Amino acid sequence: MKKHFLFLIIFTSSILNSQTKLTDIQKFKQVGLVWGLMKYHHPDVSKGKYDWGGIFLELMESSEKIESQEKINVFLLDFVRKYNSKSTSFKERKIDNSKLFLKNQDYDWIDSAVFGVELTSELNKLKINGNIGNFYAKVSKLTRMVSFENEKGIKDFDLNNKHHRLLTLFSFWNAMQYWNLNKYLTDEKWFDVLDGAINNFSNANSKVTYEIAKLKIVAKLNDSHSMGFSSEVRDSLFKFYASFNVKIVNDSAVVNRFVNKKLAEENGIELGDVIVKIKNQKISTYITSTFASLISASNSNALNVGLSYSLILCNNVDSINVDIIKKNGEVVNKYIKLYEKFDFDAKTDKTDIKDNFYFVKPKIGYLNLGKMTKKDVKNAFKQFSSTKGLIVDLRKYPKNLTASDITKHLLSIRKEFIKVSLPINAYPSVCEYDAEAPLRFISDPFKAAASAKKYYKGKVILLVDRNTASRGEFIGMAIQQSPNCITIGEQTSGAPTNITLFTLPDGSEEAFTGYGGFYPNGQSVQRNGLKLDYRIIENAINYDSNMYINEAVKIIELD
């Protein structure tokens, strides 16, 4: 009898030990994935019939003591089936591969062999369901932008509550998983960022560490429209500022403007000084170690925009060590004094062009689109109609202009200049490529305006750089359709279309690029930036702020 009892104990123990142990990260991930799939794919849940944020918190609380894969499978299976009533209507969705853009689809996790047969079957039923509501993500008929208007945050959000923090993570991650049209372009596969993000949010036991966790997950989008720091992060990590601005050139930072001249001179700083090391690290190394994980940028050039001015020199103490090459070639290692507050001088940046448009030479005109209005453009083209060439400067944001304001003076025929991918109502993870503009019957914004009779026939030199972003890139794509356009400069921001906002459970907002943007030949502009005919490579030593214009003049005068 004792032998049989001993055998039963050993047998039972072996069964218990055979269950697959789960880490907290694995468990939280599986709960968050299933919850997100239900949110955007379930016939009833997607219609907003439940307090889905509150249900996430309950789900996390109930799963806390589950420690095995087998038990979490049973738990999640019960959870999914709980919301399937007799009135729940599933309908298989049909996807036409020839018309839709499918690169953002990623449901491989469902068939990862950890969920078991029954749960996997239920999740696949959700994946192919076509009866989906638009409560949580609705595509506007007028703009074709996805709206998350019913995401309003939760009352009494408590960042000290781990489950609240994880709700922030999974709300954002799932919104991007199913509705970010440029997700396929991220450096790291979006699914693969989850483990690290779960760890960051789980352990974010202060306001600053929580905000840093948010920055890190947003940075994984590699989207220049998603840049931004909270005040808590600035006050904690970057509280003290330099009294001058810099421009990052190659692997150096050139001092290009005094913010407070008196303080800068007291620090022994001169315009044209070249900072080659910060905290004994090369500039590129320092950027990677200090900023790259916190700032979302489509490319490294866009990241440098975010770090120019004085941010790269900000610190959490009131000084920072740098190596500087002075104008006489001397290399100086010193500590620069940083300040929490100081008075700003009137802007005296010599690189700013004060005139909207002017003659560079008798036969060469210059247009600064960052300062011009529609009326200015019209007057400029009247003055420049007989010139040999035009320099069109897009290095400043063209806040007062549309693409048509410029192209109607440059093109003889109306031309498509951009293809876009647009989200589709009730089609998570799928978008329409080469979609038609929603208000095209009034005016098609994807086609450049033209004048068949009167248009400029000289050379057009388009100047672009890292500051050419968003609307600037959109307008630049239109200008490039001019038959005589030559684009010179450096890689642009790589975010050419509109911004979409998502409200997190804590009430804060995150931005991302809402459309996909492509040239007419299908080449993506998102992340890549505008096509260049000639690349300008600036030098930090003896930095020439007029290099772009000088190079443009040379090209115009070649003939």
C-alpha positions as a printed Julia matrix, in Angstrom:
559×3 Matrix{Float64}:
   0.0    0.0     0.0
   2.83   2.38    0.91
   4.5    1.68   -2.45
   1.32   2.61   -4.33
   0.96   5.81   -2.29
   4.59   6.72   -2.95
   4.1    6.1    -6.68
   1.02   8.38   -6.69
   2.97  11.19   -5.04
   5.84  10.88   -7.53
   3.44  10.67  -10.5
   1.43  13.72   -9.36
   4.62  15.67   -8.7
   5.96  14.87  -12.18
   2.72  16.13  -13.78
   2.87  19.38  -11.83
   6.54  19.9   -12.65
   5.88  19.18  -16.32
   3.77  22.33  -16.6
   5.58  25.07  -18.48
   6.69  27.82  -16.13
   5.88  31.39  -17.18
   7.86  34.51  -16.43
   5.89  37.64  -15.59
   6.95  39.18  -18.89
   5.65  36.19  -20.85
   2.37  36.23  -18.96
   1.82  39.99  -19.28
   2.64  39.81  -22.97
   0.13  37.06  -23.69
  -2.61  38.82  -21.74
  -1.9   42.11  -23.52
  -1.81  40.51  -26.97
  -5.14  38.73  -26.53
  -6.75  41.81  -24.97
  -5.58  43.95  -27.92
  -6.77  41.45  -30.53
 -10.2   41.43  -28.87
 -10.29  45.24  -28.76
  -9.83  45.69  -32.5
 -11.19  42.39  -33.9
 -14.07  41.17  -31.74
 -17.58  41.84  -33.17
 -18.95  43.24  -29.89
 -15.87  44.52  -28.08
 -14.8   46.63  -31.09
 -18.2   48.37  -30.96
 -17.41  49.78  -27.51
 -19.89  47.7   -25.54
 -17.51  47.25  -22.6
 -15.14  49.3   -20.47
 -12.16  47.67  -22.11
  -9.54  49.57  -20.15
 -11.19  48.59  -16.89
 -11.43  45.0   -18.08
  -7.67  45.01  -18.77
  -7.04  46.0   -15.15
  -9.32  43.22  -13.92
  -7.64  40.77  -16.27
  -4.19  41.65  -14.99
  -5.31  41.39  -11.38
  -6.89  37.97  -11.96
  -3.82  36.63  -13.75
  -1.28  37.69  -11.12
  -0.99  34.27   -9.47
  -0.96  32.22  -12.66
   2.48  30.7   -13.13
   2.19  28.14  -15.95
   1.47  28.25  -19.67
  -1.23  25.62  -19.32
  -3.13  27.68  -16.75
  -2.8   30.95  -18.65
  -4.2   29.17  -21.73
  -7.27  28.06  -19.79
  -7.6   31.52  -18.25
  -7.4   33.32  -21.63
  -9.71  30.8   -23.32
 -12.36  31.49  -20.68
 -11.79  35.21  -21.11
 -12.27  35.13  -24.91
 -15.34  32.9   -24.77
 -16.91  35.06  -22.07
 -17.64  37.73  -24.68
 -19.15  35.38  -27.25
 -22.92  35.45  -26.76
 -25.67  33.98  -28.93
 -26.0   37.35  -30.64
 -22.27  37.66  -31.4
 -21.86  37.45  -35.15
 -18.52  36.5   -36.67
 -18.02  37.04  -40.39
 -14.91  36.04  -42.32
 -13.3   39.05  -43.94
 -12.08  38.89  -47.51
  -8.79  40.56  -48.42
  -7.89  41.31  -52.02
  -4.11  41.04  -52.05
  -3.88  42.95  -55.33
  -5.52  46.1   -53.97
  -4.48  46.27  -50.33
  -1.19  46.9   -48.55
  -0.49  43.97  -46.25
   3.07  44.54  -44.98
   1.83  45.6   -41.54
  -0.01  42.34  -40.84
   1.6   40.37  -38.03
  -0.43  37.61  -36.45
   2.35  35.03  -36.24
   2.16  35.11  -32.45
  -1.24  33.4   -32.59
   0.24  30.24  -34.09
   3.34  30.24  -31.91
   2.37  26.83  -30.43
   2.13  28.11  -26.83
  -1.61  28.73  -26.68
  -2.91  25.22  -27.24
  -5.39  24.04  -29.84
  -8.61  25.52  -28.44
  -7.29  29.0   -27.64
  -5.4   29.18  -30.96
  -8.62  28.33  -32.78
 -10.51  31.12  -30.99
  -7.74  33.65  -31.73
  -7.65  32.7   -35.42
 -11.41  33.16  -35.57
 -10.88  36.69  -34.3
  -8.05  37.3   -36.76
 -10.2   36.59  -39.82
 -13.36  38.22  -38.47
 -14.73  40.94  -40.76
 -17.61  42.09  -38.55
 -15.69  44.82  -36.75
 -16.89  48.05  -35.15
 -15.11  51.39  -35.2
 -15.51  52.6   -31.62
 -11.81  52.44  -30.78
 -10.44  53.32  -34.23
 -12.55  55.16  -36.78
 -11.45  56.34  -40.22
 -12.92  59.71  -41.18
 -14.71  59.83  -44.53
 -13.54  63.4   -45.13
  -9.84  63.05  -44.26
  -9.27  59.28  -44.3
  -7.3   59.78  -41.09
  -7.77  57.24  -38.32
  -9.3   58.79  -35.21
  -9.02  57.45  -31.66
 -11.58  59.96  -30.36
 -13.01  57.53  -27.81
  -9.62  57.04  -26.18
  -9.95  59.64  -23.42
  -7.74  58.21  -20.71
  -9.0   56.66  -17.49
 -10.15  58.36  -14.3
  -7.83  58.2   -11.33
  -4.88  56.92  -13.37
  -2.25  55.84  -10.86
   1.3   55.55  -12.16
   2.24  53.77   -8.93
  -0.06  50.92   -9.99
   1.82  48.47  -12.21
  -1.36  47.39  -13.96
  -2.16  51.01  -14.87
   1.3   51.41  -16.33
   0.93  48.22  -18.32
  -2.43  49.47  -19.6
  -0.56  52.49  -21.0
   1.89  50.2   -22.75
  -0.62  47.79  -24.26
  -3.09  50.52  -25.26
  -0.36  52.25  -27.26
   1.37  49.12  -28.54
  -1.87  47.58  -29.86
  -2.99  50.85  -31.45
   0.28  50.92  -33.37
   0.12  47.18  -34.09
  -3.22  47.51  -35.86
  -3.38  51.13  -37.08
   0.11  52.48  -37.75
   0.53  52.27  -41.53
   4.32  52.7   -41.35
   4.93  50.05  -38.69
   6.63  47.75  -41.23
   9.48  50.27  -41.55
  10.7   50.18  -37.93
  14.3   49.14  -37.27
  13.19  46.54  -34.76
  10.14  44.44  -35.51
   7.27  45.95  -33.53
   6.41  42.62  -31.91
   9.98  42.24  -30.68
   9.97  45.49  -28.69
   7.38  44.13  -26.25
   9.61  42.2   -23.84
  11.87  45.17  -23.13
   8.9   47.55  -22.92
   7.05  45.31  -20.46
  10.12  45.22  -18.27
  10.48  49.03  -18.45
   6.85  49.73  -17.57
   6.7   47.06  -14.87
   9.71  48.55  -13.1
   8.85  52.24  -13.63
   8.42  53.08   -9.95
   8.6   56.87  -10.33
   7.16  59.57  -12.57
  10.49  60.01  -14.35
  11.11  56.31  -15.0
   7.51  55.97  -16.22
   7.97  58.87  -18.65
  11.26  57.38  -19.82
   9.51  54.05  -20.43
   7.0   55.89  -22.6
   9.76  57.66  -24.53
  11.53  54.39  -25.19
   8.51  52.61  -26.66
   7.6   55.63  -28.81
  11.2   55.89  -30.03
  10.85  52.38  -31.45
   8.46  53.79  -34.07
  11.4   55.49  -35.84
   9.04  58.31  -36.78
  10.1   61.97  -36.78
   6.51  63.02  -36.04
   6.75  61.23  -32.69
   9.54  63.33  -31.14
   9.01  64.94  -27.75
  10.07  65.06  -24.11
   7.87  65.43  -21.07
   8.68  68.17  -18.58
   9.6   65.52  -15.99
  12.29  64.02  -18.23
  13.67  67.44  -19.12
  13.79  68.49  -15.48
  15.43  65.25  -14.42
  17.92  64.48  -17.19
  18.32  67.74  -19.12
  17.68  70.48  -16.59
  20.69  72.67  -17.36
  21.26  74.36  -20.75
  24.16  75.87  -22.64
  24.1   79.57  -23.49
  24.68  78.89  -27.18
  23.34  76.7   -29.97
  25.13  74.17  -32.14
  24.59  72.4   -35.43
  25.68  68.78  -35.7
  27.92  68.42  -38.74
  29.32  64.98  -39.47
  30.74  63.85  -36.11
  31.06  67.35  -34.64
  28.91  70.1   -33.17
  29.56  73.57  -34.56
  28.72  76.6   -32.43
  26.46  78.63  -34.74
  24.54  81.02  -32.5
  24.71  82.69  -29.12
  21.55  82.43  -27.04
  23.12  84.63  -24.39
  26.28  86.17  -25.82
  27.62  87.44  -22.49
  27.4   84.03  -20.81
  28.83  82.24  -23.87
  31.82  84.56  -23.97
  32.36  84.1   -20.23
  32.66  80.39  -21.04
  35.27  81.19  -23.71
  32.94  80.11  -26.53
  33.23  81.65  -30.01
  31.08  81.26  -33.1
  32.66  78.59  -35.28
  34.08  76.59  -32.36
  33.88  72.87  -33.12
  32.97  70.5   -30.3
  34.37  67.05  -31.13
  33.8   65.22  -27.83
  31.25  65.38  -25.03
  32.04  63.63  -21.75
  35.11  62.17  -23.48
  32.96  60.47  -26.13
  32.78  61.16  -29.85
  29.62  63.05  -30.76
  28.05  60.06  -32.55
  28.83  57.76  -29.62
  27.43  60.25  -27.13
  24.22  60.61  -29.16
  23.78  56.84  -29.29
  24.42  56.29  -25.6
  22.46  59.28  -24.29
  19.64  60.15  -26.68
  18.98  57.53  -29.36
  16.77  55.32  -27.19
  14.68  58.31  -26.04
  13.97  60.19  -29.27
  11.85  58.89  -32.12
  13.36  59.85  -35.46
  12.88  58.5   -38.96
  16.62  58.63  -39.62
  19.85  59.79  -37.99
  19.7   63.16  -39.72
  16.27  63.8   -38.22
  17.64  62.8   -34.81
  20.33  65.45  -35.24
  17.61  68.08  -35.7
  16.18  67.18  -32.33
  19.62  67.5   -30.75
  20.72  70.71  -32.44
  20.32  74.06  -30.76
  21.46  73.24  -27.21
  19.79  69.94  -26.33
  22.85  67.83  -27.04
  24.73  69.79  -24.35
  21.95  69.65  -21.75
  22.84  67.87  -18.53
  21.46  67.05  -15.09
  24.26  69.04  -13.45
  25.36  72.61  -14.14
  28.4   71.84  -16.3
  29.54  69.44  -18.99
  32.97  68.38  -20.21
  33.8   68.92  -23.89
  36.73  68.88  -26.31
  36.73  71.92  -28.6
  38.77  72.73  -31.7
  39.25  76.5   -31.71
  39.6   78.58  -34.88
  43.39  78.57  -34.55
  43.41  74.76  -34.52
  44.07  74.44  -30.79
  42.23  71.55  -29.08
  40.88  72.51  -25.67
  39.36  70.23  -23.04
  37.16  72.16  -20.64
  33.99  72.24  -18.6
  31.26  74.46  -20.01
  28.97  76.17  -17.53
  25.29  75.26  -17.98
  22.29  77.19  -16.69
  18.81  76.36  -15.48
  17.56  79.82  -16.47
  19.01  82.83  -18.26
  17.9   85.75  -20.39
  17.68  85.16  -24.14
  19.32  87.6   -26.52
  17.41  88.89  -29.52
  17.91  86.42  -32.36
  21.02  87.25  -34.37
  21.57  84.06  -36.37
  23.42  85.19  -39.5
  22.28  82.13  -41.41
  18.67  83.37  -41.33
  17.61  84.96  -44.6
  15.79  88.2   -43.82
  14.21  88.68  -47.26
  11.47  86.47  -48.63
  12.91  86.6   -52.14
  15.68  88.47  -53.92
  18.19  88.3   -56.76
  21.33  86.36  -55.83
  22.78  87.49  -59.17
  21.19  89.39  -62.06
  19.89  86.16  -63.64
  19.39  84.04  -60.52
  16.46  84.4   -58.13
  16.09  83.12  -54.58
  12.87  82.13  -52.76
  12.79  81.42  -49.02
   9.62  79.34  -48.73
   9.82  79.33  -44.94
   8.88  83.01  -44.89
   6.72  83.42  -47.98
   2.98  83.74  -48.46
   0.93  82.89  -51.54
   1.04  86.56  -52.53
   4.83  86.64  -52.12
   5.18  83.63  -54.42
   3.08  85.29  -57.1
   5.13  88.49  -56.93
   8.41  86.57  -56.92
   7.62  84.64  -60.09
   6.67  87.89  -61.83
  10.1   89.32  -61.0
  11.98  86.12  -61.81
  10.11  85.13  -65.0
  13.1   85.82  -67.29
  15.88  84.55  -65.02
  18.21  81.69  -65.89
  17.53  79.84  -62.67
  15.68  79.85  -59.36
  16.9   78.71  -55.97
  13.89  77.41  -54.02
  14.85  77.08  -50.36
  12.86  74.52  -48.34
  15.17  74.38  -45.33
  12.61  76.27  -43.23
   9.07  75.06  -42.57
   6.66  76.52  -45.19
   3.82  77.23  -42.78
   1.95  79.67  -45.04
   2.0   77.73  -48.32
   0.44  74.75  -50.07
   2.06  72.66  -52.77
  -0.21  74.19  -55.42
   0.84  77.72  -54.47
   4.29  76.86  -55.83
   3.73  74.29  -58.55
   1.22  76.33  -60.53
   4.2   78.51  -61.43
   6.51  75.58  -62.24
   4.5   72.98  -64.19
   2.79  73.02  -67.57
   0.58  70.01  -66.86
  -1.08  68.75  -63.69
   0.91  65.81  -62.31
   0.62  63.27  -59.52
   3.51  63.81  -57.13
   2.68  61.45  -54.26
   1.03  58.1   -53.71
  -0.36  57.46  -50.27
  -1.52  54.48  -48.27
  -4.64  55.16  -46.2
  -6.32  53.27  -43.34
  -9.64  51.49  -43.94
 -12.54  51.34  -41.51
 -12.85  47.97  -39.76
  -9.68  46.64  -41.42
  -7.01  46.49  -38.69
  -3.43  45.93  -39.97
  -4.49  46.52  -43.57
  -4.42  49.72  -45.6
  -5.17  50.87  -49.12
  -2.11  51.59  -51.25
  -2.23  54.29  -53.93
  -5.52  55.48  -52.49
  -7.57  58.27  -53.99
  -7.77  61.55  -52.1
 -11.03  61.72  -50.1
 -11.91  65.24  -51.35
 -10.52  64.86  -54.86
 -13.83  66.0   -56.39
 -13.07  69.45  -54.92
  -9.29  69.5   -55.25
  -6.89  66.55  -55.43
  -4.05  67.3   -52.96
  -1.96  64.45  -54.42
  -1.6   66.21  -57.78
   0.51  69.3   -58.34
  -1.24  72.31  -59.84
  -0.02  73.67  -63.17
  -0.38  76.5   -65.65
  -0.4   75.41  -69.27
   0.32  78.9   -70.6
   2.6   80.6   -68.11
   5.13  78.63  -66.13
   8.78  79.04  -65.24
  11.14  77.49  -67.78
  14.55  78.08  -66.2
  16.49  75.78  -63.89
  14.94  75.13  -60.5
  17.36  74.24  -57.7
  15.53  72.89  -54.67
  17.45  73.19  -51.38
  16.58  70.67  -48.67
  18.22  69.53  -45.45
  17.45  67.77  -42.17
  14.98  70.55  -41.26
  12.86  69.81  -44.34
  10.04  67.89  -42.69
   6.38  66.99  -42.89
   4.63  69.66  -44.98
   8.06  70.72  -46.24
   8.69  67.26  -47.65
   5.17  67.08  -49.07
   5.66  70.39  -50.9
   9.16  69.34  -51.94
   7.79  66.21  -53.63
   5.45  68.42  -55.66
   8.21  70.86  -56.65
  10.35  67.94  -57.8
   7.81  67.25  -60.56
   9.05  70.4   -62.31
  10.87  69.21  -65.47
  13.91  71.38  -64.68
  14.15  70.67  -60.95
  17.45  69.6   -59.39
  17.38  68.77  -55.68
  20.49  69.36  -53.61
  21.17  68.98  -49.9
  21.13  66.24  -47.3
  18.69  63.59  -46.09
  15.39  65.12  -45.0
  13.21  64.22  -42.03
  11.45  61.22  -43.59
   7.89  61.98  -42.44
   6.04  63.57  -45.39
   2.37  63.17  -44.48
  -0.13  64.07  -41.74
   0.07  63.56  -37.99
  -2.33  61.32  -36.04
  -2.73  61.55  -32.26
  -3.43  58.79  -29.75
  -4.49  59.52  -26.16
  -2.9   57.26  -23.57
  -4.72  56.04  -20.44
  -2.82  58.66  -18.4
  -4.36  61.42  -20.55
  -1.19  62.37  -22.43
  -0.99  62.23  -26.23
   1.47  60.58  -28.6
   1.81  61.49  -32.28
   2.69  59.38  -35.29
   2.58  59.69  -39.08
  -0.95  58.86  -40.22
  -0.46  58.02  -43.9
   2.18  56.19  -45.87
   3.95  58.44  -48.4
   5.51  57.29  -51.68
   6.79  58.79  -54.91
   4.69  57.94  -57.99
   7.15  55.11  -58.79
   6.45  53.49  -55.4
   9.64  54.58  -53.61
   8.89  55.22  -49.94
   9.63  58.69  -48.57
   8.75  57.76  -44.99
  12.08  57.32  -43.16
  14.1   57.78  -46.4
  13.39  61.44  -47.02
  13.33  63.21  -50.38
  15.31  62.04  -53.4
  18.54  63.97  -53.9
  20.31  64.72  -57.17
  23.37  66.15  -55.44
  24.33  65.51  -51.82
  25.94  68.37  -49.93
  28.5   67.4   -47.32
  29.31  70.25  -44.98
  32.56  70.72  -43.1
  32.67  71.51  -39.39
  36.02  73.27  -39.64
  35.56  76.7   -41.24
  31.83  76.04  -41.44
  30.23  77.85  -44.39
  26.6   78.79  -43.72
  26.2   79.91  -47.38
  27.4   76.62  -48.87
  23.96  75.53  -50.1
  23.27  78.75  -51.98
  26.78  78.86  -53.41
  26.47  75.29  -54.71
  23.08  76.1   -56.23
  24.55  79.09  -58.08
  27.34  76.89  -59.48
  24.82  74.39  -60.87
  22.72  77.12  -62.49
  25.81  78.66  -64.1
  27.11  75.37  -65.54
  25.54  76.03  -68.96
